[in-house]
Amino acid sequence: MQLGINLGYWGAGMDADNLAVAREADKLGYAVCWAAEAYGSDAATVLSWVAAQTERIDIGSAIFQIPARQPAMTAMTAATLDSLSGGRFRLGLGVSGPQVSEGWYGVKFDKPLARTREYVEIVRKAMTRERLSHEGEHWTLPLPGGPGKPLKLTVHPQREHIPLYIAAIGPKNLEQTGEIADGALLIFPAAEHLEETALKHLRAGRAKAGKTMEGFDVVPTLPLAVGDDSQVAALADMFRPYTALYVGGMGSRKQNFYNQLAGRMGYEKEAAEIQDKYLAGDKDGAAAAVPHQLIDSTTLLGSVDRIAERMRAYAAAGVTTLTLAPAGFTLEERLTALRAGTQALERAGLA
């Protein structure tokens, strides 16, 4: 099992620290550094900045939002980043959510599965440097009856095949991801629920494509906080607002994928309470309503030995790249957590 690092969103006041974290992860042998985007910093710019100041670590978009870019533009960006980084780019895609898609980008959040499938087809075709033509439900290239003609990408990617990942939560999306992608980006993954909530669906998609899970990258992201095992409850409390935001406030009442995931993990009643309080404006109450076990099972908390034990569980469940989001109030605390990650991997016998 490899380790990755997720820098989250740029522009949150920790930009210099994030670069230091990426550089340290590069020195420690982490496999990949992911960057996110929502409606603030864009991931492509951040990744080019990180790539320019690291040497070995891969850079990955977690995610490029599908409603934000035409698929041909995504192919251009992927090819450019792969070339600039010396073949270190991983392309992560996701549909975002209805509020961002429709409120920020003005793109209807409809038929996300069909849109993703078509998007991936166009991106992959463009990156082969074939002349690009496509007739689909969502995109037609070139537009009929006009001056457009099939064009081909002029940039040569460093590699013939750039790994493509999809951020997936729901069963149908996970199955499609297994079918059409090289890896899956997962969030709020509990090792004990991973087979039921994710892997069986990914496996079904791989089977549909006539493939096995061999070579498919299963990539959950987990917050990481280091301390004595006696401090686990206090460390978990650090992530109450984060968990409440996703389970309670990320999306609408009817369409919150994270809330639905918590329900599939056995927290249906608690997830409903968190959402009720969050949407009513009681964010503190929503955070207080998050069960400790939900936080503890979806994060890495405590001593290096405790984290190593959890890493073994994730590896046994089928995780191939474990992405860490090291928490801390200072840069040194985040770097300490980062180093603890590699120590735990070694202690778990997984390095």
C-alpha positions in Angstrom: 0.0 0.0 0.0 1.3 3.4 -0.9 0.7 6.7 0.8 -0.6 10.0 -0.7 -1.1 13.5 0.7 -4.1 15.7 0.2 -3.5 19.5 0.4 -7.2 20.3 0.3 -8.0 23.8 -1.0 -5.5 26.5 -1.6 -6.1 30.0 -0.3 -7.2 29.0 3.2 -4.4 30.8 4.9 -1.9 27.9 4.9 -0.5 28.2 1.4 3.2 28.4 2.4 2.7 25.6 4.9 1.0 23.5 2.1 4.0 23.8 -0.1 6.3 22.8 2.8 4.1 19.8 3.4 4.2 18.8 -0.2 8.0 19.1 -0.2 8.3 17.0 2.9 6.0 14.3 1.5 8.3 14.3 -1.6 11.3 13.7 0.6 9.6 11.0 2.6 8.6 9.0 -0.4 4.9 9.6 -0.6 3.5 8.5 -3.9 1.2 11.3 -4.8 0.1 14.8 -3.8 -3.5 15.7 -4.5 -5.1 19.1 -4.6 -8.8 20.0 -4.5 -11.1 22.7 -6.0 -14.6 23.9 -5.2 -15.3 27.6 -5.9 -12.1 29.1 -4.8 -8.6 28.0 -5.8 -8.4 25.8 -9.0 -6.5 22.6 -8.7 -4.5 22.9 -12.0 -2.6 26.0 -10.9 -1.8 24.6 -7.5 -0.5 21.4 -9.0 1.7 23.2 -11.5 3.2 25.1 -8.5 3.8 22.0 -6.5 5.2 20.1 -9.4 7.8 22.9 -10.0 9.1 22.6 -6.5 9.1 18.8 -6.0 11.1 16.0 -7.7 9.6 12.6 -7.4 6.0 12.8 -6.0 3.1 12.5 -8.4 0.6 15.3 -8.6 -3.1 14.6 -8.8 -6.4 16.5 -9.2 -8.8 15.5 -6.5 -10.7 16.7 -8.3 -11.1 18.6 -11.5 -14.8 19.4 -11.6 -16.6 18.2 -14.7 -19.0 21.1 -14.9 -16.1 23.6 -14.7 -14.3 22.6 -18.0 -15.1 21.3 -21.4 -13.7 17.8 -21.8 -11.2 18.9 -24.5 -9.9 21.6 -22.1 -9.4 19.0 -19.4 -7.4 16.9 -21.9 -5.2 19.9 -22.7 -4.6 20.6 -19.0 -3.8 17.0 -18.2 -1.4 16.7 -21.1 0.3 20.0 -20.1 0.7 19.1 -16.5 2.0 15.6 -17.4 4.6 17.2 -19.7 5.6 19.9 -17.2 5.9 17.5 -14.3 7.9 14.9 -16.3 5.2 12.3 -16.3 3.9 12.7 -12.8 0.3 13.8 -13.3 -2.8 11.8 -12.3 -6.2 13.0 -13.5 -9.0 12.9 -11.0 -12.5 13.9 -12.1 -15.8 14.4 -10.3 -19.3 15.9 -11.0 -19.2 18.1 -7.9 -22.6 18.8 -6.5 -25.9 20.5 -7.5 -25.2 23.7 -5.6 -21.8 24.3 -7.1 -22.6 22.9 -10.6 -25.7 25.0 -11.0 -24.9 28.0 -8.7 -21.3 28.6 -9.7 -20.9 27.1 -13.2 -24.4 27.4 -14.5 -24.5 23.8 -15.6 -27.5 21.7 -14.8 -26.8 18.8 -12.4 -28.7 16.2 -14.4 -27.7 12.7 -15.6 -24.3 12.8 -13.8 -23.5 9.2 -14.7 -24.1 9.6 -18.4 -22.3 13.0 -18.4 -19.3 11.5 -16.6 -19.1 8.5 -19.0 -19.2 10.8 -22.1 -16.8 13.2 -20.6 -14.2 10.4 -19.9 -14.6 9.1 -23.5 -13.8 12.5 -25.0 -10.9 13.2 -22.6 -9.3 9.9 -23.4 -9.8 10.2 -27.1 -8.3 13.7 -27.1 -5.3 12.5 -25.1 -4.6 9.8 -27.7 -4.0 12.7 -30.2 -6.5 11.3 -32.6 -8.6 13.9 -34.5 -11.4 14.6 -32.1 -15.0 13.9 -33.1 -17.8 12.9 -30.9 -21.6 12.5 -31.1 -23.3 12.1 -27.8 -26.1 13.3 -25.6 -24.1 16.1 -23.9 -21.4 17.0 -26.4 -21.1 17.0 -30.2 -17.7 17.7 -31.7 -17.4 19.4 -34.1 -20.7 21.3 -33.9 -22.7 20.4 -37.0 -23.4 22.9 -39.8 -20.6 25.3 -38.8 -16.9 26.0 -39.5 -15.6 23.6 -36.9 -13.5 20.7 -37.9 -11.9 17.7 -36.1 -8.7 18.8 -34.4 -6.0 16.9 -32.5 -4.1 17.8 -29.4 -0.8 19.5 -30.3 0.8 18.8 -26.9 2.5 15.4 -26.5 1.8 14.1 -23.0 4.9 12.6 -21.3 3.1 9.2 -21.1 0.8 7.4 -23.5 -1.7 6.7 -20.7 -2.3 9.2 -17.9 -4.0 7.5 -15.0 -7.7 8.6 -14.7 -9.6 8.6 -11.4 -13.2 9.4 -10.6 -14.5 10.6 -7.2 -17.4 8.3 -6.4 -19.7 7.7 -3.5 -23.0 6.2 -4.6 -23.3 2.6 -5.7 -24.1 3.3 -9.4 -21.3 5.9 -9.6 -18.8 3.4 -8.0 -19.8 0.7 -10.4 -19.3 2.9 -13.4 -16.0 4.1 -12.0 -14.8 0.5 -11.8 -15.8 0.1 -15.4 -14.3 3.2 -17.0 -11.5 4.5 -14.8 -8.1 3.5 -13.5 -8.9 4.3 -9.9 -11.5 5.6 -7.4 -11.2 8.5 -5.1 -13.2 7.8 -1.9 -14.1 9.9 1.1 -15.3 9.0 4.6 -14.1 5.4 4.2 -14.4 3.1 7.1 -12.2 0.0 6.7 -14.9 -2.3 8.2 -17.5 -1.0 5.8 -15.4 -0.6 2.7 -16.4 -3.8 1.0 -20.1 -3.1 1.4 -20.0 0.6 0.7 -17.5 0.7 -2.2 -15.5 -2.3 -3.2 -18.3 -4.6 -4.2 -19.6 -1.9 -6.6 -16.2 -1.2 -8.0 -15.6 -4.9 -8.5 -18.9 -5.2 -10.4 -17.9 -2.4 -12.7 -14.5 -4.1 -13.4 -16.3 -7.3 -14.2 -18.6 -5.5 -16.6 -15.5 -4.3 -18.4 -14.0 -7.8 -18.4 -11.4 -6.8 -15.8 -10.4 -7.7 -12.3 -9.3 -5.3 -9.5 -5.7 -6.0 -10.5 -4.0 -2.6 -11.2 -7.1 -0.6 -10.1 -6.1 2.1 -7.6 -8.5 2.3 -4.5 -7.7 5.7 -3.0 -9.5 6.8 0.2 -8.6 10.1 1.9 -8.4 10.1 5.7 -7.6 13.0 8.1 -4.6 12.2 10.3 -4.0 13.5 13.8 -1.2 12.1 16.0 -1.1 11.9 19.8 -1.3 9.5 22.7 -4.0 6.9 22.6 -5.5 8.6 25.7 -6.1 11.7 23.5 -8.1 9.9 20.8 -11.4 11.4 21.9 -10.0 15.0 21.9 -8.3 14.4 18.5 -11.6 13.2 17.1 -13.3 16.4 18.3 -11.0 18.3 15.9 -12.9 16.7 13.0 -16.5 17.3 14.3 -17.1 20.5 12.3 -15.6 18.8 9.1 -17.8 15.7 9.4 -20.9 17.8 10.2 -20.2 20.0 7.2 -20.2 17.1 4.8 -22.9 14.9 6.4 -25.1 17.8 7.3 -24.5 20.7 4.9 -22.8 19.4 1.7 -25.6 19.4 -0.8 -29.3 19.8 -0.3 -31.6 17.9 2.0 -32.7 15.6 -0.8 -29.3 15.3 -2.5 -26.4 14.9 0.0 -24.2 12.0 -1.0 -22.2 12.1 2.2 -25.4 11.9 4.3 -26.5 8.9 2.3 -23.1 7.3 2.8 -23.3 7.7 6.5 -26.7 6.0 6.4 -25.3 3.1 4.5 -22.6 2.8 7.2 -25.3 2.3 9.9 -25.7 6.0 11.0 -29.0 6.8 9.3 -30.7 8.2 12.4 -27.6 10.2 13.4 -27.1 11.5 9.9 -30.7 12.8 9.8 -30.2 14.6 13.1 -26.9 16.1 11.9 -28.5 17.4 8.7 -31.6 18.8 10.5 -29.4 20.8 12.8 -26.9 21.9 10.2 -29.6 23.1 7.8 -31.3 24.9 10.6 -28.2 26.9 11.2 -27.1 25.1 14.4 -23.6 24.1 13.2 -22.4 23.6 16.8 -25.3 21.3 17.5 -24.7 19.4 14.3 -21.0 18.9 15.2 -22.0 17.7 18.7 -24.4 15.2 17.2 -21.7 13.4 15.1 -21.0 10.0 16.8 -17.4 9.5 18.0 -17.3 6.1 16.3 -18.2 7.7 12.9 -15.2 10.0 13.2 -12.8 7.5 14.6 -13.6 4.9 11.9 -13.1 7.4 9.0 -9.9 9.1 10.3 -6.5 8.0 11.6 -6.1 9.1 15.2 -3.7 8.4 18.1 -0.3 6.9 18.4 1.9 5.5 15.5 1.0 2.0 16.7 -2.7 2.7 16.6 -2.5 4.3 13.2 -0.4 1.3 12.0 -3.1 -1.1 13.1 -5.7 0.9 11.2 -3.5 1.0 8.1 -3.3 -2.8 8.2 -7.1 -2.9 8.2 -7.3 -0.6 5.2 -4.7 -2.7 3.3 -6.6 -5.9 4.1 -9.9 -4.3 2.9 -8.3 -3.6 -0.5 -6.9 0.0 -0.3 -3.9 0.5 -2.6 -3.1 4.2 -2.0 -4.0 5.7 1.4 -4.2 9.4 1.1 -3.6 11.4 4.3 -4.7 14.9 5.3 -2.4 15.7 8.2 -4.0 18.0 10.8 -2.4 20.4 13.0 -2.5 24.0 14.2 1.1 24.7 13.2 3.3 23.6 10.3 5.4 21.6 12.6 2.4 19.6 13.9 1.4 18.9 10.3 4.9 17.8 9.4 5.0 15.6 12.5 1.8 13.9 11.4 3.2 13.4 7.9 6.3 11.7 9.3 4.1 9.6 11.6 2.3 8.4 8.5 5.5 6.9 7.0 6.5 5.5 10.4 3.1 3.8 10.8 3.3 2.3 7.3 6.6 0.8 8.1 5.5 -0.5 11.5 2.5 -2.0 9.8 4.8 -3.9 7.5 3.2 -2.3 4.4 6.1 -0.1 3.2 
